[in-house]
């Protein structure tokens, strides 16, 4: 049977349901279990409205290594039945992303997955050092010839479409040329991250939606374009769609900290047990509810077994508020993590028997209290016992078989993201989670139990004193009463005020802006960067502009400084004039004309104190 005709561009986009919500490709983080969890917050009939990307896969390793393929993409069971990745029943639509710089390697890798996904994506946005060393991701953006070959080869030889994810360049005009080249090569969809390659870590900053709007207006209307960047909450998705005019919005970090980011909050009164809403109307999905869902996905789909029976999540309105029982750990570790010591064992029969020393004394042999052994036999027995003990110890400390399943490898990182605000308060949860080993599902179940206890404690505390939790955003941002958040310029404070919720609610992580990171000492400038800033500051000073000030104010400062210097000069000249007057005749003395403030030309109108503050990039345009 011949394959269906290959669709391209908007025809392909419409064939997968024209999704507006897109789960980003994230290395070791957007694996099958996480994609399924993200979709689970929508009704069953709407879950295909989320387009999901796989984690970035290395094309050469995927093409050359069966072991790498088996560990990172589980599409089929041994009997050929559909398994996890790309399963039509619950993991579509799906786009598989690769990083590459060799067209043939990329094509070979893409052919391995084309039957189990809807499209293949080329990563042109990874800004990390490993991408620089491997010459892929955002470090290909200067090599347009290679990018064109990579995309064109897939477009002409794959049975499914090819897409690409890129970052903005140094200017919007250059970014437009870049996007046109990618589309001309054969990309059906382009995703544009509104940050440049250098914006990462503490220098991440904000994505520039205005560049995305410019691209949308300049590219042909039939171009399918996704936006990426600045998505913290569900409401930001609609804001991005309106501001940029794109077809869909992609979320990466926002989804990691709150996997329900693509789901609209339930109506008032329909929260149920999973969603919490405070008296001020703000709310979100409870951390214990999200962690339960995640663990159930792992049990059912990854481990292939039914999830354990769970009691309903605690609600303050429940008639019986009994303490949740915590299953004891075999080594007492969990009991210790709760602040209690493991119970002492009083039963003598349960204690291990003390090792009995063999005796060869005549008295013992006569009384038959010890076996009669020769010295040689006794030595042999001791060596045998020592060997058995050594073998037992090696088994106890043997390194367990390395777990390669990506769904299990990612669990600890995902749990820390989900529980980030909670573990900052409940250190026993943090410590227990930190000790979890890959694949130890029982250990993660203990983390879930401790999380449920922590959430219960928080809910009861909120019922007693809601006011203690309603000012958290102001405290976190440093803004108090009487300060209008709309007046906060170039600061993350407003985002913190908007997003901050009590610790038992999943919520986004708001990164400080680069300027704030510098002020707090989170990052240090290099000598080259410091010298560059000093030169810029010196140029600005000469131009009469200082960062954070107004030109009019600087003008006054300069005039006052000049006046002070000239008055000092005039005084000095007067003293010297008196000295010369003693030696020279009066007719030989030439009067000096002192320069006063009146000789400095008045400030032009644009230097008034009511002028708009001048930004750093505008400094050179103004001179006194």
N, C-alpha and C positions, 0 to 999 in steps of 0.2 A: 504493500500500500504506500503510495507516494505521500511524502510529508506535506502538510498544508503550506500554501504559499507564504513566503516570508514577508511580514509586515514591517513597515518603517515609519519612524516619526510619530505623528499624531495618530495615525491609524493603529500603530502598535499600542500607544498609550491608551487609547480608547478600548482596545481589545482586552486589557487587563483591568478595566473598570475605572479608568481615569482617576487614580487615587490622588488625594490631596495631602495625605499623611504618609510620611516616608521615614522608616527606621534606618538610621545611617549604618554604613559599614564601619565596624570598630574592631581593631585587632584583638583577638581573644575575648571579645565581649558581646558581639552580636550573633552568638552561636544559636543553634536550634532552640534550646530550652528558653533562652531569653526572648527570642522572637515569639515563641508560643505564649510566654507570660505577658508580653506587651499586648498581644492581640486579645488576650483573655478578658481584658477590661471592657471590651465592646460586646454587644449582643452577638450571638452565634452567626446571625445572617449578615452582620456588618464587618466581620473580622477580615474578610478579603479586601476591605477598603483601605487597609494598611499595606503599603508596599514595603517589603523588608529586603535588606541587603545582607549577604553573608559577611563574616569577617574577611579582611583582606588576606588573600592567599598568594603565596610566592609561585609565580607561573613556572619557573624552571624546576623547582623542587616538586611541584604538583605533577608536572609532565614526566619527570625522570624517576620519581620514587614512589612505588606502590605503597610503601609503608607510610609515607607522608600523606598520600591521598586517603588511605584508610583511616588515618588518625584525625583528619580534618574535614572529611566530607563523607557522611554516612547516609547514602541515598538508598541502598538496598541491603536486605538481609542476605544471609548465605544462600537461602533458597530462591533468591531473586525477587522476593516480595518487597514492595515499597516500605521504607523504614522511616527515617527521620528527615534528613535534609531534602527539601523539595517535594515532600509527600503531598500529592494533590488534595488529600483530605484535610490538611491543617497547616501546610507551610507554603502556600501560594497566595499572591504572586511573590516570586523570589528572584532577585538578581544576584549573581555570584560575581564578586569583585576579585580582580587579580592585579598585582603589581608586576611590571615587566619592562625590559628594554630590548628584547629580542622578538621580532614579529613571529618567527616560526615557533619558538618556545611557547609564546602566548597562545598561538592558534592550537597547538597540540594540547595544552592544558584546557583551553576552552572547549575543545571537542569532547573531553572527558566528562563535562558537566552539562552539555547542551540539552540532553534529554531530560534533565531533572530541574531545570530552571527556565525562567521566561526570557532572560537576557544575560549578557556578560558585560561587566563594567571594567573600564581601565582606570586605575587609581593614578591621578595626576595631582593629588592634593596632600599626600603625606609629607609633613615638614620635619620629621624626626631625623636624628643623626644617622640611624641605620639606613634610611632611604638615601641620604647623601652618599654614604659609603657604597651602597649598592647601585647608585645612579638610577633611581626610579622615583615614583611619586612626584612631589613638587619639584624635585631636582632634575626633571626632564624638561621643565617648562622653557628652557632656553634652546632646546633641541627640537624645533618644530618638525624637522624632517623625519626624525625617528618616530615622533608621536603620530604623524600623518600615516606612516607605514604601518604602525601597530594597529591603528583603528581601521584603515583601509583593508588590511589583510583579513581582519575578522569580518568586516562588512561583506567582503566578497566571497568568503569561504565558510562561514558558519551558517547553520540552519536557523539561528535565532538572531535577534538584533544585538547591536553593541551600543553601549552608553559610556559616558565618561564623566568623572568628577574632577573639577579643577578649582583653583584659587584665583582671586583677583591679582592682577599685576600692579606695577607701580603707578600707572595712569589708567583712567577709564578707557581712553582711546586704544591703548595697547591691549587692554583686556578684551575689548570688542574684536580686535583683529585676531586675537588668540581663540576666542570662542567661534568665530567664523571659520577659522582653519579646522577646528575640531569637528564642526558640523559638516564642512565640506569633505572631510575624510570619510564620513559615513555614520557619525554618531546619531542615534535616534533621539536621545535625551541628553541634555547636559545639566549637571548639578554644579552650581557655583557657590563656593564657600566665600562669604564676604570678607574674609581676612587674607592678608598677604602671607607669604611663606614664613616671614620672620616673626609673625604673631603666634607665639606658642609659649606654654609655661606661664611664668609671671608676666610675660610681655603679650599675653593673648589679647587683651583689650576687647573692643567692641567690633563686631562685623559691620561693614558699611553697606547698609541697604540701598543707599542712593546709587551706588555703582550697579547693583542688581536691577534697579529701576531703569537705569540708563541702557543696560543691555537688553532688557525686555522691550524697551521702546525702539531700539535700533535694529534688533533682529527681526526676521520675517515672522508674521503672526502665527504661522503653522509650526514654529519652533516650540518644542516642549522643553520647559526649563524648570528646574527645582532650585529653591533657595536653601542655604544652610548657614546657621549662625544666629545667636541671640535668642534662642528659644528656651525659656525657663519654665513657663507654665502653659496650660491649654490656651488661655486667652492670647498668648503671644503668636500663636499660629495664624489666627485670623488677622491680627495686626500686620504680620509679615505679608500675608496674601494681599492685603489692601495696599500696603506701602510699596511693594515690589511688582505686583501684577503677575507673579509667576503662577505656574500650574499647580505646584505642590511644594510643601515645606518639609524639610528633613531635620530631624533632631538626633543628636548624638549624646552629649553630656547631660542634657536635660532629661533624656530618657533613662540614662543610667541611674540617676538619683531618684527619679520618679517614673517608673515604667507605665504609669497610668496617664502620662502626659497627653496622649492622643484621645483620651476619653473625656467627654464633657461631665462636669460634676452632676450628681443626681439632684433632682428637684428637692426643695425644702420639704422635710418630712419623710422623704424616701431614702434616707441615708443607709438604713439597715445597720448591720453590725460591722461592716468593713469600712465604711466611710464615716469620718468624724467631722462634725461641724460645730464650731464654738458659738458662744453667745453673740459674738461680733459678726457672725456670718461667714468667717473664713474657715477653711477646713481642707481636708485631703484624706487620702486613703491611709489607714492605720498601718504602721510598720509591721505589726504582728500579722495582719491580714495579708499583706503583700508577701511576706516571708512564707506564710502558709501556702499561698498559691504557688509560689516558686518551688517549695519542697514537694508539693503534690505533683507538679510537672516532672520533677526529677524522678520521683517514685514511679509514676505511671508510664512515662515515655522512655526515660533513659535506663532505669533499672528494670523495667518490664514487670512491675508488680503493683498491686493495689496500694494506695496510700494508707497509712495507719488511721484507725478511727480517731476522730478528734471531737472533743466537746465544743459546743458553740463558743464563739469569742465572748469574752467578758463584756458586760455592759453595766454601768452603775445602777441602772434600773432593775437589774436582776434581783429577785427576792432573796436568793442566798448568795452571799459573796464569799464563798469558801476559797481558801487559798489553793492555788493550783499546785498539784503535787509534782515534784521534780524527780524524775527517775534517777536513782543513784548511779554514779559511775563506778565501774569495777574497782578503780584504784582510789576512790574517794576524792578524785580531782574536782568533780562537780560540787560536792559538798563544801570543799575548801573555797571554791570560787564564790559560793554564796555567803561566805563569812563564817561557816561552821566547820568544826573539825569532824572527821569521820568518827562514828561511834567506836568505842573501845570494845574489843572482843573479850568477853569474860569466860566463854566456854573453853575449858582446858582441852576438850577433845578436838576443838576446831584448830587449835594451835598446831603448827608443824612440829613433829617429834624431833627432839634434840638428837644430834648424831651421837651414836653410842661408840665409845672407844673400845677397840678390841684389846683384850688383855691376854697375856700368856703366862701370867704368874702362876706358880704351883698351887697356891691357895684357891685361886679362882677355878683352876682346872679340877682340883679335888672336889670343890663344892658344886661343880658343873654350872657355875654362873656365867661362864664364857666358853665359847667354842675352842677346842684344842687345835691350834694351827701352828705349823712350823714357821720359822722366820721367813723362809722363801715364799711360802704360800700367802702369808700375811702381806708381804711386800707386793706380790702379784695382785692380790685383792685390792690393795690401796691404789695401785696404778690403774686398775680397771675402773674403780670408782671415780678417780680423778679424770679419766678419759670421758666417762659418761657425763660428769658434771660440766666439763669443757664443751662437750657436744650440746648439752642442754642450754648452756649460756649462749652459744653461738646461734642457736635457733631462736632464743628469746630476743637477741639483738640483730637478727638478720634483717637486711634491708628489704622492705616489701617490694613486690613487683611494681614497677613504675606505671602509674595510671596515665594513659594516653588519650582518654576520651575528652574532647574539648568542653563538653557540657559539665563534666566533673571538675576539670582544671579551673574553670572560670567561677566556680561557686563561691570561693572565699572573697574574691574581689567584688562580686555582685552583692554579697551580704554586707560587706563594709559600706558599699554605696547606699544600699537601702537603709542601713541602720546608722548612718553617719551622725545625725544629731543625737540619736539615742545612746550610742556608745560613748559619747563625750560626757555623759552624765553617769551612766551605769557601766562602770569599769569592769564589773564581773562579766558582763556580756562581751565586752571588748576582749578581755583576756581569754575567755573560753573560745571565742571565734578565732583568735590568733593561734590557738593551739590545734585547731582542726587540721587534719591531714586530708590530702586529696583522696576522694573516694570514701571517706569515713562518714557515711550517711548518719549513723547514730550520733556522732559528735555534733553534726549540724542540727539534728533533732533536739539535742540538749540546748543548743543556742536558741532555737525556736521557743522552747519552754521558758528559758530565762527572759526572752523578749516579751512573751505574753505576761510574765510577772511584772516586768518593768512598765509595760503599757497600762496594766491594771493599776499599778501604783500611781501613775500619772493621771489617769482618769479620775481616780478617787480624790487626788489632791486638787484637781481642777474643780470638782464638785464642791469642795470645801471653800476654795478661794479662787474664783475665776480671774480676778484682777491681777493675781500674781503671774498669770501667763499672758495677759493681753497686752502688756507693754514690752514684750520681749523684742519686738522689732526695733522700737526706739532705742532700747538699751544696746542692741547689737550694732546699730548704725551710728550711735553716738548723738542722735538727734533727740532733743527733748521737747517739752511743750513750748509753744510760741515760735517754732521754726517751721516754715512752710517747706515741705519736701520738694515742691516745684521749683524752689529757688536753688536747690543743690545742683551745681553745674559740674559736669565731668567727674562724677563720683558714683561709686557703687551703692551709696547709702540708700537711695530711693528704691533700688532693686531689692535690697535687704528688707526694707520696710514693707514692701509689697509681698515678698515671698516667705518671710519668716513665720513659722508656726511652732506650736509646742513640739517637744522632742519626739513624741510618739507618732507624729505624722510624717509621711514621706514628703520631702521638699527639695527643691533644687539647691545646688551649691553655687553661690554667687562669688565669682572670682574678683578680687580687688583689681582695679585698673593698674596699669604699669606705674603711673605716677604715685598711686597709693602704696604699691609694693615697695617702691624706692624709699618713700617716706618712712615706712614701717621697718625698713632694713631687711625685707624679704629677699631683695636682690641687691647686688653691688655692681656699680659701673666699673668697666675696665678703664685702664689709664687712657686708652685711645678715646673712649666715649667721654670721659671726664674732660679731656683736653678739647674735644670738639664742642662740648657744651660751654666751656670757658671762652672759646673763640666766638661762639654765637652770642654769648652774653656781652662780650666786649664790643662786638659790632652793634648790638642792640643799644648799648650804652652810648656809643658814639652817635647813633641815629636818634637818640632821645627816647628810647623805648626800653622798658624793663618788664620782664614777665610778671603778669598779675597787676600791672599798674596802668595808668592812663597817660597818654602823651602830654596832656596839659599839666598834669602833676609833675612829670619829669621836666617839662620846660621850666616850671617855677623853681624846681630844685637846681637846675643848671644855672638859671639866672641868679639865684641866691648865692650859689657857689662862686660864680664869676664876680659878683659884687664883693663878696668877702675877700677874694684874692686881690681884687683891684684896690680895695680900701687899704689892705695891708701893704700893697705896693706903693700906694700914694703916701702912706705914713712913712715908709722906708725912704722914699724919694725926698720927702720933706726934710728928714734928718740929714740925708746926704747933701741936700741943697744948702742947709745952714752951714754945714762944714765947708762946702765950696764957696759960700758967700764970704767967709772970713779970708780966703786966699785970693778970690777973684774980685775985680772991680764990679760994681753993680751993673755997668753997661754991658759987661760980658755975660751976664746971667740971662739965660733963655727960660722963660716960664714954661713949665710942663703942663700939658692939658690932661687932666685925669679923666679916665673913662668911667662913666657912671652907669647906673641901671638904665638911664634914659637913652643911652646909645645902643642898647640891645633892641633890635627890632621887635615889635609886638608879635605875639603868637597869632598865626592865621586862625581862621574860624574852626578848622578841623582839629585844632589843638585845645579846644575849650575843655573845661573840666567835665562837661556833660557828654564828651565824645565816647563812642563805644570802645571798650577795651580792645587793644590790638593783639592779634594772635601772633605766635612766633613766626609763622611763614609770611606775615605781612610787614615785618619790621623794616626791611630794606626799602620799602616804598615811601617811607617818611623820613625827612631830614629837617633839622631846625634851621 
